Amino acid sequence: MIAKHRDYLLQDTKNFHAHIQVNPIGIVDVDIVEKREHHSSTFDSLAFKKVGSKTIVSGCEEKGRKKSQWQLTLNKKDAEELNLLIEDANEEYEMLMRDLL
């Protein structure tokens, strides 16, 4: 099980960069480089919403007892790649669990 890393250009007015790590244990970590901001979410808490040629990726993270929402705007191609990485990681995890039984 190897985490996959990708760097994407956010489709917002400032064109910030996001470094995203997809971990096969079911977690996505997002670092917005210029803002020095970190977000994390489980695969189950992610949502992809197409808006024209862009896709809004949103997640929910728990920090102690508090939950906070976050979202990124990616171009369609980058969002599709991220979605495929998440699907592959999920399948990899399920195969590992089956092999352990």
C-alpha positions in Angstrom: 0.0 0.0 0.0 1.6 3.2 -1.2 0.3 6.7 -0.9 0.0 8.6 -4.2 0.9 12.2 -4.4 -0.2 14.8 -7.0 0.1 18.5 -7.4 -2.7 20.5 -8.9 -3.3 24.1 -9.8 -6.5 25.3 -8.1 -9.0 27.0 -10.4 -9.7 30.0 -8.2 -8.9 33.6 -8.7 -5.4 33.3 -7.0 -4.3 30.1 -8.8 -2.9 28.6 -5.7 -1.3 25.1 -5.7 -2.6 22.0 -3.9 -0.4 19.1 -3.0 -2.7 16.1 -2.5 -1.9 12.7 -1.0 -4.2 9.8 -1.5 -3.6 7.1 1.2 -5.0 3.6 0.6 -6.2 3.5 4.2 -9.0 5.8 3.1 -7.7 9.3 3.8 -6.9 12.2 1.5 -4.6 14.9 2.7 -4.5 18.3 1.0 -2.0 21.0 1.5 -2.6 24.4 -0.1 1.0 25.5 -0.6 0.7 29.3 -0.7 -1.7 29.5 2.3 0.2 26.9 4.4 -3.2 25.3 5.0 -3.8 21.6 5.6 -7.0 19.6 5.2 -7.8 16.0 5.6 -10.8 13.8 4.9 -11.9 10.2 4.7 -12.9 8.9 1.2 -16.5 8.6 2.5 -16.6 12.3 3.4 -15.5 13.5 -0.1 -17.8 14.9 -2.8 -17.2 15.9 -6.4 -19.6 18.4 -8.0 -19.2 19.4 -11.7 -19.7 23.1 -12.4 -19.1 23.9 -16.0 -15.6 23.0 -17.0 -14.5 22.9 -13.3 -15.2 20.5 -10.4 -15.6 21.3 -6.8 -14.1 18.8 -4.5 -15.3 19.1 -0.9 -14.6 17.3 2.3 -15.3 17.3 5.9 -12.6 16.8 8.6 -12.9 16.2 12.3 -10.6 18.1 14.6 -11.3 16.7 18.1 -15.1 17.3 18.5 -15.3 20.0 15.8 -16.1 19.2 12.2 -15.0 21.6 9.5 -15.8 21.7 5.8 -13.3 22.5 3.0 -13.4 22.7 -0.7 -11.1 23.0 -3.7 -11.9 23.9 -7.3 -10.0 21.8 -9.8 -10.2 21.6 -13.6 -12.2 18.7 -14.9 -9.2 16.6 -15.9 -7.5 16.9 -12.5 -10.7 16.1 -10.6 -11.2 13.0 -12.8 -7.6 11.9 -12.1 -8.1 12.4 -8.3 -11.3 10.4 -8.4 -9.5 7.6 -10.2 -6.7 7.6 -7.6 -9.2 7.4 -4.8 -11.0 4.5 -6.6 -7.7 2.7 -7.1 -6.6 3.2 -3.5 -10.0 1.9 -2.3 -9.7 -1.2 -4.5 -6.1 -1.8 -3.3 -7.2 -1.6 0.3 -10.1 -4.0 -0.3 -7.8 -6.5 -2.0 -5.3 -6.4 0.9 -8.1 -7.0 3.4 -9.4 -10.0 1.4 -5.9 -11.4 1.2 -5.5 -11.1 5.0 -8.7 -13.3 5.6 
